[in-house]
Amino acid sequence: MNISDIAKKTGLTSKAIRFYEEKGVVTPPVRSENGYRRYNAHHLEELNLLRQARQVGFTLDECRELVALFNNPSRHSADVKARTLQKADEIAAHIEELHAMRARLLALAEACPGNDSADCPIINHLAGCCHQDDGKRG
């Protein structure tokens, strides 16, 4: 398969595939005499793994580790499970942070009258000041 074939089969762009190869995330393909990349079924599996891993939040470095585990016949599923559970915990923590951010934004919006006045409690709070619009700044 050439790069456009593998791109269609994986749902990745040719540019993304070249990027992943350049970063050493996937096994480099064999080059034909004319310099074109030639992919096989193993490349397809690596790239599918990579695409799916990225979709569930794994970083590039984490994907590199997962591809290495995929290519390691003596891997332990416990290692893969541990990495997956760690990623799930990270995502849960991030979701909590996002909920807290949303709550703060809603509280700020609630404190703002949202009228034609230049005085804005949201701006004042974000700027760390509590003054009324008295014409003074600083």
C-alpha positions as CSV (number, residue, x, y, z in Angstrom):
1,M,0.0,0.0,0.0
2,N,1.1,3.5,-0.6
3,I,0.5,6.4,1.7
4,S,-2.8,7.5,0.2
5,D,-4.1,3.9,0.5
6,I,-3.1,3.6,4.1
7,A,-4.5,7.1,4.8
8,K,-7.9,6.0,3.4
9,K,-7.9,2.8,5.4
10,T,-6.9,4.4,8.7
11,G,-8.8,7.7,8.4
12,L,-5.6,9.6,9.0
13,T,-4.2,12.2,6.6
14,S,-1.0,11.6,4.7
15,K,0.5,14.5,6.5
16,A,-0.4,13.0,9.9
17,I,1.1,9.6,8.9
18,R,4.4,11.3,7.9
19,F,4.4,13.2,11.2
20,Y,4.0,10.0,13.2
21,E,6.8,8.4,11.2
22,E,9.0,11.4,11.7
23,K,8.4,11.4,15.5
24,G,9.2,7.7,15.7
25,V,5.8,6.7,16.9
26,V,5.2,4.0,14.2
27,T,7.5,1.6,12.4
28,P,9.0,3.3,9.4
29,P,7.8,1.9,6.1
30,V,10.0,0.3,3.6
31,R,10.9,2.6,0.7
32,S,10.6,1.4,-2.9
33,E,13.4,2.0,-5.4
34,N,11.6,5.3,-6.4
35,G,11.6,6.4,-2.8
36,Y,7.9,5.9,-2.2
37,R,6.8,4.6,1.2
38,R,5.3,1.0,1.1
39,Y,3.0,0.0,3.9
40,N,1.9,-3.5,5.0
41,A,-0.8,-4.9,7.2
42,H,1.4,-4.3,10.3
43,H,1.6,-0.6,9.6
44,L,-2.2,-0.5,9.2
45,E,-2.6,-2.0,12.6
46,E,-0.1,0.4,14.2
47,L,-1.8,3.4,12.6
48,N,-5.2,2.2,13.6
49,L,-4.0,1.7,17.2
50,L,-2.5,5.2,17.1
51,R,-5.6,6.8,15.7
52,Q,-7.9,5.1,18.3
53,A,-5.5,5.9,21.2
54,R,-5.4,9.6,20.2
55,Q,-9.2,9.6,20.1
56,V,-9.4,8.5,23.7
57,G,-6.9,11.1,24.9
58,F,-3.5,9.4,24.9
59,T,-0.6,11.9,24.2
60,L,1.9,11.3,21.5
61,D,4.5,10.0,23.9
62,E,1.9,7.7,25.4
63,C,0.9,6.5,21.9
64,R,4.6,5.8,21.3
65,E,4.6,3.6,24.4
66,L,1.4,1.8,23.3
67,V,2.8,1.1,19.8
68,A,6.0,-0.3,21.5
69,L,3.8,-2.5,23.6
70,F,1.9,-3.6,20.6
71,N,5.1,-4.6,18.9
72,N,6.5,-6.4,22.0
73,P,5.3,-10.0,21.9
74,S,6.3,-10.4,25.6
75,R,4.2,-7.5,26.8
76,H,1.9,-7.9,29.7
77,S,-1.7,-6.9,29.5
78,A,-1.4,-5.6,33.0
79,D,1.0,-2.8,31.7
80,V,-1.5,-1.8,29.1
81,K,-4.4,-1.9,31.6
82,A,-2.4,0.2,34.1
83,R,-1.7,2.9,31.4
84,T,-5.3,2.9,30.4
85,L,-6.6,3.3,34.0
86,Q,-4.0,6.1,34.6
87,K,-5.3,7.9,31.5
88,A,-8.9,7.4,32.7
89,D,-8.0,8.9,36.0
90,E,-6.3,11.9,34.3
91,I,-9.4,12.5,32.2
92,A,-11.6,12.3,35.3
93,A,-9.4,14.9,37.0
94,H,-9.6,17.1,34.0
95,I,-13.4,16.8,33.9
96,E,-13.5,17.9,37.5
97,E,-11.3,20.9,36.7
98,L,-13.6,21.7,33.8
99,H,-16.7,21.5,36.0
100,A,-15.1,23.8,38.5
101,M,-14.2,26.3,35.7
102,R,-17.8,26.2,34.4
103,A,-19.1,26.8,37.9
104,R,-16.8,29.8,38.3
105,L,-17.9,31.2,35.0
106,L,-21.6,30.7,35.8
107,A,-21.1,32.5,39.2
108,L,-19.3,35.4,37.4
109,A,-22.2,35.6,34.9
110,E,-24.7,35.6,37.7
111,A,-23.0,38.5,39.3
112,C,-23.1,40.6,36.2
113,P,-26.2,42.6,35.4
114,G,-25.4,42.3,31.6
115,N,-26.7,45.8,31.0
116,D,-25.3,48.9,29.1
117,S,-23.2,50.0,32.0
118,A,-19.4,49.9,31.5
119,D,-19.0,48.6,35.0
120,C,-18.7,44.8,34.7
121,P,-18.2,42.5,37.7
122,I,-16.8,39.8,35.5
123,I,-14.0,42.1,34.2
124,N,-13.4,43.5,37.7
125,H,-13.2,40.0,39.2
126,L,-10.9,38.7,36.5
127,A,-8.7,41.7,36.7
128,G,-8.5,41.3,40.5
129,C,-10.1,44.6,41.3
130,C,-13.4,45.5,43.0
131,H,-13.8,49.2,42.1
132,Q,-17.0,50.7,40.7
133,D,-16.8,52.6,37.5
134,D,-15.5,55.8,39.0
135,G,-13.4,56.8,36.0
136,K,-10.1,55.8,37.8
137,R,-8.0,52.9,36.5
138,G,-5.1,51.2,38.2
